[in-house]
Amino acid sequence: MPQAPRSLALLFGSFALACGETTSPPIVARSEAQEAPPAPPAAPASPPAGAEVKGEAKADAKATVAGAPEAAPVEPIPPPLPAAPQVPGPAFFAVDKKGIVRLDQGKFTPLQDGPDKLIKNLHVAGDGALWVLGFETIYKLPKLDADRFKEVVRGDFRETGTLDDFFVIADDDLWVAGFGGVSHWDGKAWTREEKAAIGAGDDTIDGLAVDRDGKVWVASSNRIHVKDKGAWSTLDLSEIKDPLFMEGVERAADGTVYALASATLIRLGPGPADAAAVKLGGGSIPSYSDLALGSDGTIAARNLFDLVLSTPTSTKVWRKKDYMSEGVRALAVDAGGRVWVGGEIGVTILGPGDAKVEWRSGAVPKLSGEVVGVAVAGAGPAELPATGPVQTGGLKGKLLRGGQPVAGVEVELCPSPSMLFTKSPCADSSVKFTGKTDDKGEWTFAAVPLGAYGIALKSEGKWRITMGSDLGVDMRPGEVFDVGSVSLDK
């Protein structure tokens, strides 16, 4: 049945023309080995200019950009040990406004009692359970084939501040990081250490991980901090000369911790003085933003819209035109080296080699919307279900000013209208619809793939973008969903 209209109190902002695009910070899912520990990721070399795939990694001559500092020496990493057995396991997807969905044995199953919005992170931990960080609560799926989550602990803002990232060791050994600093849960109470106490000052906290020796590694805006034997220290990264803007911290299957900076991957430890740059490749002037580590030594990192896949023996770059790179929100690597990419317009599975599977939004109804998190156990599902045709519905709404309908307003619809653009907010989106309001102030778009969308409006010569991008999350195939009225009043 069509949905009844509802009034939406949406805010708008006016933006000058600019270049580029912004996206929400993605969630990087961790997956730790549960078999015999394999080797740490090896240090791959950059592919030669114009080539996307190369064989055995070889040392490259240094390439420098005029005016840029010289790159730090890259410390070699020992060759990998024999890989652990590749045991299949389920994959999990966090779909914003819908919840967590499991894929196992070719079947998608929505899970119960977990968070359905503001999902921050997914983590398949060493205890064999799936852990999920919600807005203020940590959840656990006790067994990967269970259908319901249980709530483990809540974070109280006065005790922990915000919960933006977490690392799981056990039910009574949880670490979280956020605006207020770093907090530890011992099964009974939270212990919080302020940002100033760890050396981060007023910087943001961009991730944390605990290595196999129990050292806690934390990334702030442009620094790395470590807690070792009860004391915090800040690493001297002066020998790593690329500009450092930290994007996150991940732990590899062997317990080694890596920090991703905007231009460099850094291997941390075993001691505070042992940080070393690891060459990833993917471009002469990299701009990394997401990182995932596989137990087989695979490293996946997003470089703008490209995706760099490095193994101990080769490097492959998936270019923007070759996969669904738009709106990437999550990366995960399974034990077989496949890279799982969650985004605003669907899910892509890359590898091994040139293999590619794409599930566009609407082709798998249970995944329709923004896939903001992915976690994969073991080698991932052995059976990947085929998708049917993309299912569509309709979206409509109404524009008002002073309570009266406004006709002739340009309307654009796409998964995430950009605030920085050259032509229009949805011009560069691969899924977009354009039109104008009629004399009743109404706009309607038909045959819209099931998913989540935002709208942009051009009023008085200026584009205005809605503050949300979740219109249509309740769409149903073949039905027109009414998003309600939007006021143009300031």
N, C-alpha and C positions, 0 to 999 in steps of 0.2 A: 504494500500500500504506500502511496506517496506520503511523505512526512508533512506535518502541519507546519506553517511558518512559525518562526520564533525570532524574537528581537535579539540582536547581538550588539553588545556595547563594544565596538572595535575602535581602536585608536589608529590614526594615520600619521605618517611623517612625510614631509616633502623633501626631496633629495635633488641635488644638482647632478648634472650629467658627469659621469666618471668612467674609468675603465676597470675591467676585472670583475671578480665575483667573490662574495663571501659565503661561507657555509658555517653551520653550527659545529662546535668542536665534536669531533667524532668520539665514539667509545671504542677503545682497543681491547678486545677480549683476549684473555690469557688462557693457555692450555698447557698443563704440565704433564710430563710423562708419568705413566704408572707402570711401565715395564722397566727393564734394565736401563740405567741412565746412559743416553748416548752422548756424543761429543758436543762441545759448544759450537755455535755457528762459526764457520771459517770466514776469513777476510777475503771477499771476492774483489775483483778488479773491475774498473769501469769498462763498458763496451767501447770499441772504437767508434769514431764519428760516423754516423749514418748506419751503423749496424746495431741490430736489436738483440742478437743472440751470439754468444761466443762460446768456444769450447773451454779447454783447460785455462784457468786463470793465470795470467802472466803479469809481471811487473810492468807498469806503464811509466813513461817519462812524465814528470810533473807538468801539469798544465796550469798556468796562472792567468788571472785576469788583471788587466792593467789597474794598478792602484790597490789590488787586493793583497792581504798578507800571505806569506808563503805557507803552504800546507804543512802540518806537523807530520813527522815521520809516522808511518803506519806500522805498528808492531805485528809481526806475523802470529797467526794462531795455529796451534798444532793440528795436524790432519785428524779427521774424524775417526772415532772408533767404529767398529761394525754396528750397523743399525739394529735397534731393537725390533722384535717381531711387530709387523703392522696388523694390529688387532682392530677390526671395525668397531665403530662406536657411533652414537647418535650425534646429530648437530642440533643446535638450539639457536633460535632467532628471537630477538626482542623487537616487537613491532609497536611503535609508539601509539598510544591510546587504545591498544588492543591487548598486549600482554606478551607472554613467552610461549613460543610454539616449538615443539620438538619434531624433528624428522628422523624417523627410524624405520627400517624395513619398508621403505617406499611410501610411508604414511606420515602425513602432517597431523599433529595432535596439539590443540591448545591446552596449556596446563593451568591448573586452578590455584587460587589463593596466593598468587604472586602479584607483583606490581604491574600496573597497566599503563603507567605514564611516568615521565621523568625518570626513566631507567638509566642508570649511570654506567653500569659495568656488568659483564658476565664473566664467570671464572670457573672452569672445571679444575678443581683443586686436587692435590695429591691424595686426598681421602676418598676419591672416586665420586664425589658429590658435585652437583652444579650449585654454585653460589651466585646470588644476584644482589647488586647494590641498587636499592631504590632511592627515593628522595631523602628519606630519613630512616630507612629500615634495611637491615641485611636479612636476606632470605636464603633458605637452603632446600634443595631438592635432594632428600636423603639418599635416594638411589636414582640412577639415570633413567630407569624405566618407571619411576613413580609418576603419578598424575597430579600430585598436590605438593605445593611448597609448604614449609613451615617457617614461621618467623623466629629468627635466632635472637636478634637484639635490635633495639631502637637507639638511635643517637639523639641525645637531648642537646638542643642548640647551646644551652648554657654549659654543658659538659664537653661537647665535641665540636661545636660550631657546625658548619655545613659538612656533609659527607660527599666528597667529590671523587675519591678513588679509594680502593681498598686492596688488601692482600690477606689471603686466608692461609693460616698454618693449621689451625684446628678450631673446634667450636669455642674453646676457651683461650684462643690465641689469634686475635684478629687485629689488624692495623688499618686505620683509616686516615685519610688526609683531606684537608679542606681549607676553607677560608681562615679558620681559627688556629690551624697548625696541624700537629700529628697526635693521634689518640690511639691508645691500646686498650683492648677489651680482654680481661683475664677470666671471663666466665661469670664474674660477679659485679664488676664495676669498671667504669672508664677511667683511664689516667691520661690526662691531656698535657702536651707540651706546646707552648705557644711558639709562633713562628720566630720570634726574637730569640727564644731559647735554643733553637736549632741552627740559627745563623741566617735565617731567610729574611729578617727584617720585615718590610712591608710588601715583599714580593708575593705573587701568587704561588700556590703549591700546584705543581703540574704532574705529580705522580709519585708513587712509592713502590718499593718491592723489598723483600727480605731474602738475602742469599742463603745458601745452605749452611753457612757458619753462624747464622743468626744476626748478621749485621743488617741494619735498616738503612736503605738508600732512598734519598728523597731529592727530587728535582724541584727547584724553585724557578723563577723567571729566567735567570741565566747562570745559575749555580747548581752544584751538586753537593749534598750534605750526607754524612754517614754517621750512624750511631753505632759505636763499637765499644764493647765492655762498659756500657752505661754512659759514655761521654760522646757528645756531638762534635764534629769538626766539619769544616768546609774545604772541599778539594781545591787544590791549586791546578787550574786548567790552563795556565798560561802557555804551556807547550802545545796545546791544541788551539791553533791560531785562527780557525774559522770563527766567524761571529756565532756566538752561542745563544740561542733562544730555545729553551728547553720545551720539548713537546710531550715527553712522557718517559716512563721507566718501565722496563719489562724484564722478567726473569726467564732465562732459557731453561731447557729441560735438565741441564747438568748443574743448575744452581747459580750459574754466572748471571750477573745483572748487567743490562745494557741500558744506556740513556740515549734517547733520540733528540738531537738538537736540529735546528732548522737546516743546517748544512753538513752535519756530521753525525755518524753513529759512534758512540763511545762505549768501549768495554770497561766496566768498573771492577775494581778489586783485583786480587784478593785484599789488598790493603789500600788505604786512602791515597797513596802516592803512585798507584799502579794503573791509573786511567790511561787508556790508549785509544786512538782513533782507529776506526775500521772503515775501509773504503767500500762504499756501496755502488757508486756509479749512478747512471741514469741521467747525466747531464753535466755540463761544465760548471754551471752555477746552480747547484741543487737547492731545493726548497722543500724539505721533508716535513710531513705533518702527521703521519700515522706509522705504527710499527707493529708487526706480529712476528713471532719466532716459532718455528716448527721443531719438533724433537729430532727430525732427520738432518738438522743443520740449515734448513731453508730460512731465509730472512725475507720478509715482504715489507716494503716501505712505499708509501705514496709520495710522489714527487710532483706537486701541483696536480695535474690530472693524469699523469702517467703513473704506472705501478712498476716498481723495480723488484724483481724476484731473483735473489742470489742464493745459490747452493754452493757447497764446497768445491764444485768443479765448473760451474758456469753461471752466467748472468743473463737474464732475459728482461727486456723492458716491454711491457704492454703499453702501447701508446693510446692516447685518448680516443682515437678513432676506432680502435680495435676491440674495445669492451665498454660496458655501461659505466663510464667513469663519472657520470654526472651525479653530484650530491653524495659522494662516498661518505658513509658514516661509521663503518666498522670493517676491521680486517681480522681474519683468523687463519692459521695454517694448520692443516691436519698432519698426522704422522707420515702420510704418503706424499707430502709435499704439495698437495692441492691448496690453493689460496681461495678463501671464501670472502667475498666482498658484499657487504650490505650497504644499501643506499636508499635514496629517495624514490627511485623508479624501479627497484627490484633487487634481485640477488644474482650475482655472477660467481661461478666456480671456475677458476683458472688452473690449468695444469692437469696432469704432468705434461711438460712440453707445450705444444700449441693447442692442447685440448681446451675447450671452452663450453660451458653450459650457462645459459642465461634464462632466468625466470623473470619476465617483466611484470611490473605491478598490474594486477588483474588476471594474470595467467595462473597464479596460485592464490585463490581468494583468501586463504588464511594468512598469507604474507602481504596482502595488499595494504600499502601505507609505507611509512618510513621505517625501514629496518635499521634500527639504531644500535644494535649489538648482535654479535655472532660469537658462539663458542662451539668448539668441536672436540669430541672425545676420541682418543686414539687416532686411527686412520680415517675416521669419519664414516658415514653411511656407505655400505658397499653397493647399495641400490639407489640410484637417483631417479625419481619418478619423472616420467615425461609430462610436459605441461600441455594443457589444452589451449584453445584460443583465448585471447585476452577478453575478459568479461568487462562490459561497459554499462554505464548508467547515465543519468543526466544530472546536471547541477543547475540550480537557478537561485536568484536572489533579487533584492530590491534596494535601490539607492534613494536616500531621503536627504533633504536639507530643510531644516525648520519644520519637519514633519510632512513635507510635501515631496512627491516624486520628482526626480531629476532626470530629464530625458537627454539623449545624445552624448552621454559620458562614455569614453572609451574604457573597456574592461579587458584585462588580460588574466588568464588563469593558467597556472603551471605549478609544479610541486613546490617550488621555493622561489618566489620572485626575488630577484637580486636587488640589493640596495645600491650597488655600484654597477653601472651599466653605461653603454655607449648609445644604444638605440632605445630600448625599452626594457623594463624589468624581466620580461619573459622571453626576450628575443633570442637568447642563446640556449634556451631549454629545448630538449628534443621532444618533450611532451608539452604542448601549449595550445591554448584556444584564445581567440580574440573576437571581440564584438563590441556592440554599443547598447546602452539602455534604450528601451522603447519609450513611447509617450507615457507609459505608466511607471517609468523608472525601473523596469524589470530587465534583467539579463538572463539568458538561458543558453546553456551549452549542452549539446547532445553527444552521445557516443564517447563519453569520457571514461577512460580506463579506471577501474576501481582503484582507489588510492587516497592519498592525502594531498590537498592543494591549498594554495594561497591565491589571493587576488590582488591585482594592482589596478588603480583607477587613475585616469588622466582628467583632472578637473582644473579649469582655469589655466591650462597650459602646463601644468605640473603633474608628474606622476606621484601618486600616493600609494603606499603599500600597507596592507593589513598587518597587524602585529603578529598574527598567527598564521600557521601553514597547515592547519588540520581540518580545513573544510573538506567534507566528503568522506570522512573516515567511516561514516555510517551508511554510505551508499550501498544499494543493492542492485544486482543485475537487472537491467530492463526497466528500472524505476527512476523517476526524477526526484532527487532529494533537494528540498528547499532549505537553503542555509539561513534564510531570514533576511531581515532588513539591516542595512548599514547606513549610518548617518555620516554625512559629509561636514557636519557642524564641527567647528573647532572647540 
